[in-house]
Amino acid sequence: MRILRGQKGKAINLQDIQERMINKMSNTTRLVDKLLKKKFVKRNICKNNRRKVEISITDLGLNILNGLDP
């Protein structure tokens, strides 16, 4: 979620998220699916390329991160 927060409101695709992760062996799709169920992130399908999925953080996700930071 910190990767998404660093995007400052811009969406990012799964491949870019995985490149920035510390543990590159993690299953990014599975992790994002768990965050979706908790409504911490949202998934958008690109209008120009339906195969491209973009992920962005929600306000709830930002609030959770702000509570964890201290």
Distance bins in CASP14 RR format, pairs under 12 A and 6 or more apart:
PFRMAT RR
TARGET T0000
AUTHOR 0000-0000-0000
RMODE 2
METHOD distances of the structure
MODEL  1
1 7 0 0 0 0 0 1 0 0 0 0 0
1 12 0 0 0 0 0 1 0 0 0 0 0
1 17 0 0 0 0 0 1 0 0 0 0 0
1 20 0 0 0 0 0 1 0 0 0 0 0
1 21 0 0 0 0 0 1 0 0 0 0 0
1 31 0 0 0 0 1 0 0 0 0 0 0
1 32 0 0 0 0 0 1 0 0 0 0 0
1 34 0 0 0 0 0 1 0 0 0 0 0
1 35 1 0 0 1 0 0 0 0 0 0 0
1 36 0 0 0 0 0 1 0 0 0 0 0
1 38 0 0 0 0 0 1 0 0 0 0 0
1 39 0 0 0 0 0 1 0 0 0 0 0
1 40 1 0 0 1 0 0 0 0 0 0 0
1 41 1 0 0 1 0 0 0 0 0 0 0
1 55 0 0 0 0 0 1 0 0 0 0 0
1 56 0 0 0 0 0 1 0 0 0 0 0
1 57 1 0 0 1 0 0 0 0 0 0 0
1 58 0 0 0 0 1 0 0 0 0 0 0
1 60 0 0 0 0 0 1 0 0 0 0 0
1 61 1 0 0 1 0 0 0 0 0 0 0
1 62 0 0 0 0 1 0 0 0 0 0 0
1 63 0 0 0 0 0 1 0 0 0 0 0
1 64 1 0 0 1 0 0 0 0 0 0 0
1 65 1 0 1 0 0 0 0 0 0 0 0
1 66 0 0 0 0 0 1 0 0 0 0 0
1 67 0 0 0 0 0 1 0 0 0 0 0
1 68 0 0 0 0 1 0 0 0 0 0 0
1 69 0 0 0 0 0 1 0 0 0 0 0
2 17 0 0 0 0 0 1 0 0 0 0 0
2 20 0 0 0 0 1 0 0 0 0 0 0
2 21 0 0 0 0 0 1 0 0 0 0 0
2 22 0 0 0 0 0 1 0 0 0 0 0
2 35 0 0 0 0 0 1 0 0 0 0 0
2 40 0 0 0 0 0 1 0 0 0 0 0
2 41 0 0 0 0 0 1 0 0 0 0 0
2 57 0 0 0 0 1 0 0 0 0 0 0
2 61 0 0 0 0 0 1 0 0 0 0 0
2 62 0 0 0 0 0 1 0 0 0 0 0
2 64 0 0 0 0 0 1 0 0 0 0 0
2 65 1 0 0 1 0 0 0 0 0 0 0
2 66 0 0 0 0 0 1 0 0 0 0 0
2 68 0 0 0 0 1 0 0 0 0 0 0
2 69 0 0 0 0 1 0 0 0 0 0 0
3 9 0 0 0 0 0 1 0 0 0 0 0
3 10 0 0 0 0 0 1 0 0 0 0 0
3 11 0 0 0 0 0 1 0 0 0 0 0
3 12 1 0 0 1 0 0 0 0 0 0 0
3 13 0 0 0 0 0 1 0 0 0 0 0
3 14 0 0 0 0 0 1 0 0 0 0 0
3 16 0 0 0 0 1 0 0 0 0 0 0
3 17 1 0 1 0 0 0 0 0 0 0 0
3 18 0 0 0 0 1 0 0 0 0 0 0
3 19 0 0 0 0 1 0 0 0 0 0 0
3 20 1 0 1 0 0 0 0 0 0 0 0
3 21 1 0 0 1 0 0 0 0 0 0 0
3 22 0 0 0 0 1 0 0 0 0 0 0
3 26 0 0 0 0 0 1 0 0 0 0 0
3 28 0 0 0 0 0 1 0 0 0 0 0
3 31 0 0 0 0 0 1 0 0 0 0 0
3 32 0 0 0 0 0 1 0 0 0 0 0
3 35 0 0 0 0 0 1 0 0 0 0 0
3 41 0 0 0 0 0 1 0 0 0 0 0
3 55 0 0 0 0 1 0 0 0 0 0 0
3 56 0 0 0 0 0 1 0 0 0 0 0
3 57 0 0 0 0 1 0 0 0 0 0 0
3 65 0 0 0 0 0 1 0 0 0 0 0
4 10 0 0 0 0 1 0 0 0 0 0 0
4 11 0 0 0 0 1 0 0 0 0 0 0
4 12 1 0 0 1 0 0 0 0 0 0 0
4 13 0 0 0 0 0 1 0 0 0 0 0
4 14 0 0 0 0 0 1 0 0 0 0 0
4 16 0 0 0 0 0 1 0 0 0 0 0
4 17 1 0 0 1 0 0 0 0 0 0 0
4 20 0 0 0 0 1 0 0 0 0 0 0
4 21 0 0 0 0 0 1 0 0 0 0 0
4 28 0 0 0 0 0 1 0 0 0 0 0
4 31 0 0 0 0 0 1 0 0 0 0 0
4 32 0 0 0 0 1 0 0 0 0 0 0
4 35 0 0 0 0 1 0 0 0 0 0 0
4 36 0 0 0 0 0 1 0 0 0 0 0
4 40 0 0 0 0 1 0 0 0 0 0 0
4 41 1 0 0 1 0 0 0 0 0 0 0
4 42 0 0 0 0 1 0 0 0 0 0 0
4 43 0 0 0 0 0 1 0 0 0 0 0
4 54 0 0 0 0 0 1 0 0 0 0 0
4 55 1 0 0 1 0 0 0 0 0 0 0
4 56 1 0 0 1 0 0 0 0 0 0 0
4 57 1 1 0 0 0 0 0 0 0 0 0
4 58 0 0 0 0 1 0 0 0 0 0 0
4 61 0 0 0 0 1 0 0 0 0 0 0
4 62 0 0 0 0 1 0 0 0 0 0 0
4 64 0 0 0 0 0 1 0 0 0 0 0
4 65 0 0 0 0 1 0 0 0 0 0 0
5 12 0 0 0 0 0 1 0 0 0 0 0
5 17 0 0 0 0 0 1 0 0 0 0 0
5 20 0 0 0 0 0 1 0 0 0 0 0
5 40 0 0 0 0 0 1 0 0 0 0 0
5 41 0 0 0 0 0 1 0 0 0 0 0
5 55 0 0 0 0 0 1 0 0 0 0 0
5 56 0 0 0 0 0 1 0 0 0 0 0
5 57 1 0 1 0 0 0 0 0 0 0 0
5 58 0 0 0 0 0 1 0 0 0 0 0
5 59 0 0 0 0 0 1 0 0 0 0 0
5 61 0 0 0 0 1 0 0 0 0 0 0
5 62 1 0 0 1 0 0 0 0 0 0 0
5 63 0 0 0 0 0 1 0 0 0 0 0
5 64 0 0 0 0 0 1 0 0 0 0 0
5 65 1 0 1 0 0 0 0 0 0 0 0
5 66 0 0 0 0 1 0 0 0 0 0 0
5 68 0 0 0 0 0 1 0 0 0 0 0
5 69 0 0 0 0 1 0 0 0 0 0 0
6 12 0 0 0 0 1 0 0 0 0 0 0
6 16 0 0 0 0 0 1 0 0 0 0 0
6 17 0 0 0 0 0 1 0 0 0 0 0
6 20 0 0 0 0 1 0 0 0 0 0 0
6 56 0 0 0 0 0 1 0 0 0 0 0
6 57 0 0 0 0 1 0 0 0 0 0 0
6 62 0 0 0 0 0 1 0 0 0 0 0
6 65 0 0 0 0 0 1 0 0 0 0 0
7 13 0 0 0 0 0 1 0 0 0 0 0
7 16 0 0 0 0 1 0 0 0 0 0 0
7 17 0 0 0 0 1 0 0 0 0 0 0
7 20 0 0 0 0 1 0 0 0 0 0 0
7 41 0 0 0 0 0 1 0 0 0 0 0
7 54 0 0 0 0 1 0 0 0 0 0 0
7 55 0 0 0 0 1 0 0 0 0 0 0
7 56 1 0 0 1 0 0 0 0 0 0 0
7 57 1 0 0 1 0 0 0 0 0 0 0
7 62 0 0 0 0 0 1 0 0 0 0 0
8 56 0 0 0 0 0 1 0 0 0 0 0
8 57 0 0 0 0 1 0 0 0 0 0 0
8 62 0 0 0 0 0 1 0 0 0 0 0
9 41 0 0 0 0 0 1 0 0 0 0 0
9 42 0 0 0 0 0 1 0 0 0 0 0
9 44 0 0 0 0 0 1 0 0 0 0 0
9 54 0 0 0 0 0 1 0 0 0 0 0
9 55 0 0 0 0 0 1 0 0 0 0 0
9 56 1 0 0 1 0 0 0 0 0 0 0
9 57 1 0 0 1 0 0 0 0 0 0 0
9 58 0 0 0 0 0 1 0 0 0 0 0
9 59 0 0 0 0 0 1 0 0 0 0 0
9 61 0 0 0 0 0 1 0 0 0 0 0
9 62 0 0 0 0 1 0 0 0 0 0 0
10 16 0 0 0 0 0 1 0 0 0 0 0
10 44 0 0 0 0 0 1 0 0 0 0 0
10 54 0 0 0 0 1 0 0 0 0 0 0
10 55 0 0 0 0 0 1 0 0 0 0 0
10 56 1 0 0 1 0 0 0 0 0 0 0
10 57 0 0 0 0 0 1 0 0 0 0 0
11 17 0 0 0 0 0 1 0 0 0 0 0
11 41 0 0 0 0 1 0 0 0 0 0 0
11 42 0 0 0 0 1 0 0 0 0 0 0
11 43 0 0 0 0 1 0 0 0 0 0 0
11 44 1 0 1 0 0 0 0 0 0 0 0
11 45 0 0 0 0 0 1 0 0 0 0 0
11 46 0 0 0 0 1 0 0 0 0 0 0
11 47 0 0 0 0 0 1 0 0 0 0 0
11 52 0 0 0 0 1 0 0 0 0 0 0
11 53 0 0 0 0 1 0 0 0 0 0 0
11 54 1 1 0 0 0 0 0 0 0 0 0
11 55 1 0 0 1 0 0 0 0 0 0 0
11 56 1 0 1 0 0 0 0 0 0 0 0
11 57 0 0 0 0 1 0 0 0 0 0 0
11 58 0 0 0 0 0 1 0 0 0 0 0
12 18 0 0 0 0 0 1 0 0 0 0 0
12 19 0 0 0 0 1 0 0 0 0 0 0
12 20 0 0 0 0 1 0 0 0 0 0 0
12 21 0 0 0 0 0 1 0 0 0 0 0
12 28 0 0 0 0 0 1 0 0 0 0 0
12 32 0 0 0 0 0 1 0 0 0 0 0
12 41 0 0 0 0 0 1 0 0 0 0 0
12 42 0 0 0 0 0 1 0 0 0 0 0
12 43 0 0 0 0 0 1 0 0 0 0 0
12 44 0 0 0 0 0 1 0 0 0 0 0
12 46 0 0 0 0 0 1 0 0 0 0 0
12 52 0 0 0 0 0 1 0 0 0 0 0
12 53 0 0 0 0 0 1 0 0 0 0 0
12 54 1 0 0 1 0 0 0 0 0 0 0
12 55 1 0 1 0 0 0 0 0 0 0 0
12 56 1 0 0 1 0 0 0 0 0 0 0
12 57 0 0 0 0 1 0 0 0 0 0 0
13 19 0 0 0 0 0 1 0 0 0 0 0
13 20 0 0 0 0 0 1 0 0 0 0 0
13 28 0 0 0 0 0 1 0 0 0 0 0
13 29 0 0 0 0 0 1 0 0 0 0 0
13 32 0 0 0 0 0 1 0 0 0 0 0
13 43 0 0 0 0 0 1 0 0 0 0 0
13 44 0 0 0 0 0 1 0 0 0 0 0
13 45 0 0 0 0 0 1 0 0 0 0 0
13 46 0 0 0 0 1 0 0 0 0 0 0
13 49 0 0 0 0 0 1 0 0 0 0 0
13 51 0 0 0 0 0 1 0 0 0 0 0
13 52 1 0 0 1 0 0 0 0 0 0 0
13 53 1 0 0 1 0 0 0 0 0 0 0
13 54 1 0 1 0 0 0 0 0 0 0 0
13 55 1 0 0 1 0 0 0 0 0 0 0
13 56 0 0 0 0 0 1 0 0 0 0 0
14 20 0 0 0 0 0 1 0 0 0 0 0
14 21 0 0 0 0 0 1 0 0 0 0 0
14 26 0 0 0 0 0 1 0 0 0 0 0
14 27 0 0 0 0 0 1 0 0 0 0 0
14 28 1 0 1 0 0 0 0 0 0 0 0
14 29 1 0 0 1 0 0 0 0 0 0 0
14 30 0 0 0 0 0 1 0 0 0 0 0
14 31 0 0 0 0 1 0 0 0 0 0 0
14 32 1 0 0 1 0 0 0 0 0 0 0
14 33 0 0 0 0 0 1 0 0 0 0 0
14 35 0 0 0 0 0 1 0 0 0 0 0
14 41 0 0 0 0 0 1 0 0 0 0 0
14 43 0 0 0 0 1 0 0 0 0 0 0
14 51 0 0 0 0 0 1 0 0 0 0 0
14 52 0 0 0 0 1 0 0 0 0 0 0
14 53 1 0 0 1 0 0 0 0 0 0 0
14 54 0 0 0 0 1 0 0 0 0 0 0
14 55 1 0 0 1 0 0 0 0 0 0 0
15 21 0 0 0 0 0 1 0 0 0 0 0
15 24 0 0 0 0 0 1 0 0 0 0 0
15 28 0 0 0 0 1 0 0 0 0 0 0
15 29 0 0 0 0 0 1 0 0 0 0 0
15 32 0 0 0 0 0 1 0 0 0 0 0
15 51 0 0 0 0 0 1 0 0 0 0 0
15 52 0 0 0 0 1 0 0 0 0 0 0
15 53 0 0 0 0 1 0 0 0 0 0 0
15 54 0 0 0 0 0 1 0 0 0 0 0
15 55 0 0 0 0 0 1 0 0 0 0 0
16 28 0 0 0 0 1 0 0 0 0 0 0
16 52 0 0 0 0 0 1 0 0 0 0 0
16 53 0 0 0 0 0 1 0 0 0 0 0
16 54 0 0 0 0 1 0 0 0 0 0 0
16 55 0 0 0 0 1 0 0 0 0 0 0
17 24 0 0 0 0 0 1 0 0 0 0 0
17 26 0 0 0 0 1 0 0 0 0 0 0
17 27 0 0 0 0 0 1 0 0 0 0 0
17 28 1 0 1 0 0 0 0 0 0 0 0
17 29 0 0 0 0 1 0 0 0 0 0 0
17 31 0 0 0 0 1 0 0 0 0 0 0
17 32 1 0 0 1 0 0 0 0 0 0 0
17 35 0 0 0 0 0 1 0 0 0 0 0
17 41 0 0 0 0 1 0 0 0 0 0 0
17 43 0 0 0 0 0 1 0 0 0 0 0
17 53 0 0 0 0 0 1 0 0 0 0 0
17 54 0 0 0 0 0 1 0 0 0 0 0
17 55 1 0 0 1 0 0 0 0 0 0 0
17 56 0 0 0 0 0 1 0 0 0 0 0
17 57 0 0 0 0 0 1 0 0 0 0 0
18 24 1 0 0 1 0 0 0 0 0 0 0
18 25 0 0 0 0 1 0 0 0 0 0 0
18 26 1 0 0 1 0 0 0 0 0 0 0
18 27 0 0 0 0 1 0 0 0 0 0 0
18 28 1 0 1 0 0 0 0 0 0 0 0
18 29 0 0 0 0 1 0 0 0 0 0 0
18 30 0 0 0 0 0 1 0 0 0 0 0
18 31 0 0 0 0 1 0 0 0 0 0 0
18 32 0 0 0 0 1 0 0 0 0 0 0
18 55 0 0 0 0 0 1 0 0 0 0 0
19 26 0 0 0 0 0 1 0 0 0 0 0
19 28 0 0 0 0 1 0 0 0 0 0 0
20 26 0 0 0 0 0 1 0 0 0 0 0
20 28 0 0 0 0 0 1 0 0 0 0 0
21 27 0 0 0 0 0 1 0 0 0 0 0
21 28 1 0 0 1 0 0 0 0 0 0 0
21 31 0 0 0 0 1 0 0 0 0 0 0
21 32 0 0 0 0 0 1 0 0 0 0 0
23 31 0 0 0 0 0 1 0 0 0 0 0
25 31 0 0 0 0 0 1 0 0 0 0 0
26 32 0 0 0 0 0 1 0 0 0 0 0
26 34 0 0 0 0 0 1 0 0 0 0 0
27 33 0 0 0 0 1 0 0 0 0 0 0
27 34 0 0 0 0 0 1 0 0 0 0 0
28 34 0 0 0 0 0 1 0 0 0 0 0
28 35 0 0 0 0 0 1 0 0 0 0 0
28 41 0 0 0 0 0 1 0 0 0 0 0
28 53 0 0 0 0 0 1 0 0 0 0 0
28 55 0 0 0 0 1 0 0 0 0 0 0
29 35 0 0 0 0 0 1 0 0 0 0 0
29 36 0 0 0 0 0 1 0 0 0 0 0
29 43 0 0 0 0 0 1 0 0 0 0 0
29 53 0 0 0 0 1 0 0 0 0 0 0
29 55 0 0 0 0 0 1 0 0 0 0 0
30 36 0 0 0 0 0 1 0 0 0 0 0
30 37 0 0 0 0 0 1 0 0 0 0 0
31 37 0 0 0 0 0 1 0 0 0 0 0
31 38 0 0 0 0 0 1 0 0 0 0 0
31 40 0 0 0 0 0 1 0 0 0 0 0
31 41 0 0 0 0 1 0 0 0 0 0 0
31 55 0 0 0 0 0 1 0 0 0 0 0
32 38 0 0 0 0 0 1 0 0 0 0 0
32 40 0 0 0 0 1 0 0 0 0 0 0
32 41 1 0 0 1 0 0 0 0 0 0 0
32 42 0 0 0 0 0 1 0 0 0 0 0
32 43 1 0 0 1 0 0 0 0 0 0 0
32 53 0 0 0 0 1 0 0 0 0 0 0
32 54 0 0 0 0 0 1 0 0 0 0 0
32 55 1 0 1 0 0 0 0 0 0 0 0
32 56 0 0 0 0 0 1 0 0 0 0 0
32 57 0 0 0 0 0 1 0 0 0 0 0
33 40 0 0 0 0 0 1 0 0 0 0 0
33 41 0 0 0 0 1 0 0 0 0 0 0
33 43 0 0 0 0 1 0 0 0 0 0 0
33 53 0 0 0 0 0 1 0 0 0 0 0
33 55 0 0 0 0 0 1 0 0 0 0 0
34 40 0 0 0 0 1 0 0 0 0 0 0
34 41 0 0 0 0 1 0 0 0 0 0 0
35 41 1 0 1 0 0 0 0 0 0 0 0
35 42 0 0 0 0 1 0 0 0 0 0 0
35 43 0 0 0 0 1 0 0 0 0 0 0
35 55 0 0 0 0 1 0 0 0 0 0 0
35 56 0 0 0 0 0 1 0 0 0 0 0
35 57 0 0 0 0 1 0 0 0 0 0 0
35 58 0 0 0 0 1 0 0 0 0 0 0
35 60 0 0 0 0 0 1 0 0 0 0 0
35 61 0 0 0 0 1 0 0 0 0 0 0
35 64 0 0 0 0 1 0 0 0 0 0 0
35 65 0 0 0 0 0 1 0 0 0 0 0
36 42 1 0 0 1 0 0 0 0 0 0 0
36 43 1 0 0 1 0 0 0 0 0 0 0
36 44 0 0 0 0 0 1 0 0 0 0 0
36 53 0 0 0 0 0 1 0 0 0 0 0
36 55 0 0 0 0 1 0 0 0 0 0 0
36 56 0 0 0 0 0 1 0 0 0 0 0
36 57 0 0 0 0 0 1 0 0 0 0 0
36 58 0 0 0 0 1 0 0 0 0 0 0
36 60 0 0 0 0 0 1 0 0 0 0 0
36 61 0 0 0 0 0 1 0 0 0 0 0
37 43 0 0 0 0 0 1 0 0 0 0 0
38 57 0 0 0 0 0 1 0 0 0 0 0
38 58 0 0 0 0 1 0 0 0 0 0 0
38 60 1 0 0 1 0 0 0 0 0 0 0
38 61 0 0 0 0 1 0 0 0 0 0 0
38 64 0 0 0 0 1 0 0 0 0 0 0
39 57 0 0 0 0 0 1 0 0 0 0 0
39 58 1 0 0 1 0 0 0 0 0 0 0
39 59 0 0 0 0 1 0 0 0 0 0 0
39 60 1 0 1 0 0 0 0 0 0 0 0
39 61 1 0 0 1 0 0 0 0 0 0 0
39 62 0 0 0 0 0 1 0 0 0 0 0
39 63 0 0 0 0 0 1 0 0 0 0 0
39 64 0 0 0 0 0 1 0 0 0 0 0
40 55 0 0 0 0 0 1 0 0 0 0 0
40 56 0 0 0 0 0 1 0 0 0 0 0
40 57 1 0 0 1 0 0 0 0 0 0 0
40 58 1 0 0 1 0 0 0 0 0 0 0
40 59 0 0 0 0 1 0 0 0 0 0 0
40 60 1 0 1 0 0 0 0 0 0 0 0
40 61 1 0 1 0 0 0 0 0 0 0 0
40 62 0 0 0 0 1 0 0 0 0 0 0
40 63 0 0 0 0 1 0 0 0 0 0 0
40 64 1 0 0 1 0 0 0 0 0 0 0
40 65 0 0 0 0 1 0 0 0 0 0 0
40 68 0 0 0 0 0 1 0 0 0 0 0
41 53 0 0 0 0 0 1 0 0 0 0 0
41 54 0 0 0 0 0 1 0 0 0 0 0
41 55 1 0 1 0 0 0 0 0 0 0 0
41 56 1 0 0 1 0 0 0 0 0 0 0
41 57 1 0 1 0 0 0 0 0 0 0 0
41 58 1 0 0 1 0 0 0 0 0 0 0
41 59 0 0 0 0 0 1 0 0 0 0 0
41 60 0 0 0 0 1 0 0 0 0 0 0
41 61 1 0 0 1 0 0 0 0 0 0 0
41 62 0 0 0 0 0 1 0 0 0 0 0
41 64 0 0 0 0 0 1 0 0 0 0 0
41 65 0 0 0 0 0 1 0 0 0 0 0
42 53 0 0 0 0 0 1 0 0 0 0 0
42 54 0 0 0 0 1 0 0 0 0 0 0
42 55 1 0 0 1 0 0 0 0 0 0 0
42 56 1 0 1 0 0 0 0 0 0 0 0
42 57 0 0 0 0 1 0 0 0 0 0 0
42 58 1 0 1 0 0 0 0 0 0 0 0
42 59 0 0 0 0 0 1 0 0 0 0 0
42 60 0 0 0 0 1 0 0 0 0 0 0
42 61 0 0 0 0 1 0 0 0 0 0 0
43 52 0 0 0 0 0 1 0 0 0 0 0
43 53 1 0 1 0 0 0 0 0 0 0 0
43 54 1 0 0 1 0 0 0 0 0 0 0
43 55 1 0 1 0 0 0 0 0 0 0 0
43 56 0 0 0 0 1 0 0 0 0 0 0
43 57 0 0 0 0 0 1 0 0 0 0 0
43 58 0 0 0 0 0 1 0 0 0 0 0
44 50 0 0 0 0 0 1 0 0 0 0 0
44 52 0 0 0 0 1 0 0 0 0 0 0
44 53 1 0 0 1 0 0 0 0 0 0 0
44 54 1 0 1 0 0 0 0 0 0 0 0
44 55 1 0 0 1 0 0 0 0 0 0 0
44 56 1 0 0 1 0 0 0 0 0 0 0
44 58 0 0 0 0 0 1 0 0 0 0 0
45 51 0 0 0 0 1 0 0 0 0 0 0
45 52 1 0 0 1 0 0 0 0 0 0 0
45 53 1 0 1 0 0 0 0 0 0 0 0
45 54 1 0 0 1 0 0 0 0 0 0 0
45 55 0 0 0 0 0 1 0 0 0 0 0
46 52 1 1 0 0 0 0 0 0 0 0 0
46 53 1 0 0 1 0 0 0 0 0 0 0
46 54 1 0 0 1 0 0 0 0 0 0 0
46 55 0 0 0 0 0 1 0 0 0 0 0
47 54 0 0 0 0 0 1 0 0 0 0 0
48 54 0 0 0 0 0 1 0 0 0 0 0
55 61 0 0 0 0 0 1 0 0 0 0 0
56 62 0 0 0 0 0 1 0 0 0 0 0
57 63 0 0 0 0 0 1 0 0 0 0 0
57 64 0 0 0 0 1 0 0 0 0 0 0
57 65 1 0 0 1 0 0 0 0 0 0 0
57 66 0 0 0 0 0 1 0 0 0 0 0
58 64 0 0 0 0 1 0 0 0 0 0 0
58 65 0 0 0 0 0 1 0 0 0 0 0
59 65 0 0 0 0 0 1 0 0 0 0 0
59 66 0 0 0 0 0 1 0 0 0 0 0
60 66 0 0 0 0 0 1 0 0 0 0 0
60 67 0 0 0 0 0 1 0 0 0 0 0
61 67 0 0 0 0 1 0 0 0 0 0 0
61 68 0 0 0 0 1 0 0 0 0 0 0
62 68 0 0 0 0 0 1 0 0 0 0 0
62 69 0 0 0 0 0 1 0 0 0 0 0
63 69 0 0 0 0 0 1 0 0 0 0 0
END
